[in-house]
Amino acid sequence: MTAAAAGAKLRAAAARVVHAVRIEGSSLDAALAKADAGTPLTERPLLHHLCYESLRFHWQIREHIAALLSKPLARRDAIVEDLLAVGLAQLEQSRIKPHAAVTLTVEATRLLKKPKLAGLVNAVLRRSQRESFTAESDEARFNHPAWMLDQLKQDWPEHWEQIAAANNERAPMWLRVNVKKTDAQSYCRLLAAEDDTGAATADLLPGADAAVRLAAPRPVERLPGFATGEVSVQDAAAQLAAPWLLAAGGMRILDACAAPGGKTAHLSELALPGATITAIDNDADRLALVQETLTRTGGCASVLHADASAPGDWWDGQPFDRILLDAPCSASGVIRRHPDIRLLRRASDLPALAARQHALLEALWPLLAPGGKLLYVTCSVFAAENDAIVGDFLAAQADADEECLLPNNNIRDLMLKKPVGGQVLPGIRGMDGFYYACLTKSP
């Protein structure tokens, strides 16, 4: 296959991925996994880049397409609109030479079995190079759906623009070193020794002692010590959970929504000798990732396929000293890593998610021993899933109190205090958005 043919095939594949997310409701991860199967390993980074940027700037690009077209495309030609989005993403968000971007995108029209529209695609992309474009709607200016912008304005009147801007950035690659095998400073020195350019390869974050942020992302197979469990990929905000929960010990530990296993492995790395960890999740496919992570890192936990909201089906009756409830949520704090969230989520999802989160708290609280701690965590920035849930629970639960004492003072500088708990906003010190609330049960 010639380079030109391969380039056109790649752009057609990117259009299919964007189409799967926008029209079919697929997650970006699932659509990319399907596309990767037919894409050479060396070409996958470009495929991922085109798909991510097409979705990251979805509303801006769609408004631009509407301005460039004399009339909307027919519904049967929706895939061509997605190809145009890929083309504009190349011209506006990449270093690909414009001539190559246009030529290969036009050729992809034929691979998508829309040859009659090749001339239209060519004309639209070339016109976009000649004419300036300024986004007019708030959706296009901030690249968020209207309902999400309204929710951000309501919950974060002083920070909503900051959050929206952070969501449009590319997330850095954070690592978590396995403190049983090494430490963050030593691992940074190891990375520096491998790099002969003299440039900084990584930095650290006070408050997250095992966190290492890479100056540039790299495949996990190129991370020294990854295969042997010395290091794992995990955002720094997520790394606050395990040390916070285990700051004062705890021998019986429950990770209630464990998949894909990053926090489970971290708990295993920090737990006291003799401590036991039970990791459960109701998704059997994702639960397999928990065991894979534990095997790679040398961690130990009892992994169970179970529903945390129905403890009668799996609990042995012995109270837990510590419970980590990383509750299923809208994932509105990790949009930088999953731009498809903005297309797939709806305002109507929040009440159902809130009901699920409250049900999990209600079901797990009786499993906590007197004097024990439950850490409630979400990767959401919406109050309806965070302080509203925990606040209502505390008001109704006589033996529950919030523990405001943080494991270390540096964490206070990383989050904003909420009426209950604290919020790490997306982009703060390069972290994702996470909410934390630590609850204690009366002795």
C-alpha positions, 0 to 999 in steps of 0.5 A: 500500500502506498503512503497516500493510500495508507493516509487516506485509509487512516482518515477514513478510519478516524471518521468512522470512529467519530461517527460511532461516538456522535451517531451511535453513542459508542465510547471513544475507547471502544470505537478506537479499539475496533479501529486499532485492529485494522491499523498498523501499530506505527499509525495508531498514534496519529489515528488517536490524535485525529479522533481526540482532537475532532471530539475535543473541539467538536462544537467549534468544528461543527459550527465551522462546518455549518458556516462553510456549507451552503446547506446541511448535508443529508442525514445519509451523508452524516459520515462525510460530516465526520470526515470534514471534522477530521479534516478541520481538526488536522488543519486547525489542531495539528502540524500536518501540512495543509496540502497533505491534510486536504488531499488525503481527506478528500481521498478518504471520501471514496473509501467511505463510499461517498465518491460523489461528495469528494469535490464538496469535501475538497471545496470545504476544506480549501475554503476553510484555509482562505476564510477566517472563522470565529466561534459565536455560540457559547457551545462552540466557544467553550466546546461544551454542550449547553446543559453542561455549561449551565451546570458548571456556571451553577456549581462553579460561578467563579471557576466555570470558565477555568474548568471549561478551558482545562477540559479542552487541554491535553492531559499530562501523563502521570505515573504512580511509583510502587513504594514497595519497590522504589520511590518517586525521586529515584524513578525520576533519576532513572528517567533522566539517566535514560534521556541524553538530551539534558531536558527535564523528563519528569517532575513531582507533586507535593501532596502526592508522594508517589506521583511522577508527571512525565514531560512528554507521554510515552507508551507503557512498554517504554516505561522502565519498570512498568512490566515488573510493577515498579510503576503504574499509570494513574492521575495524581488526583486519583493517587490521593485516595489510598494514602488518605484512607490508610493514613491511620492504618486499617486492617480490613479494607474494602475497595467497593467499586474497584475496576480497573484496579489502580486504586486497589493496587495503590491500597495494596502497596500502602497497607500494613503487613497482615492487612486484607483487601477485598476488591469488588465490582459489578462489571466482570470484564473490567474486574479482570483488569483489577487482577491483571494490575495486582499481578503486575504490581505484586499486590494482593487482594480478594477480587470478587464479582459483586454489586456493592449496593447488595452486600447481602450477596457477598459480605461475610458479616465481618466489619471493615475498618476502611472502605473506599467508595469510588462511586460511578459518576458522570466522569465530568472531571476527566473530560480531558482524557475522555472528550467523548463524555461531553457528547455522551452525557445528558443532564438527565443522567445526573439524577440517576447517577445521584440515586445510585451514589446515595444507594451505595453509601446507604448500603456500605455504611453498615459494613463499616466498623465503629471508629472506621473510615469511609472515603467517598470519591468521584471523578465529577465536578458536579455538586449533585454527585458530590457534596449534595450526596454526602451532605444529605447522607450526613444529615440523615446518619446520626453516627456519621461525621466528616473528618476534615483532617487531611493526611498532609497539609499539601493536599489542602493547596490542591483542592477547594473546600466544599460545604462537605469535602473538597474538590480538585478542579481539572487542570490544577497542577496538571491533575484531573477533577476529583472530589473527596469526602472522608466520613468516620463512624462514631465509636 
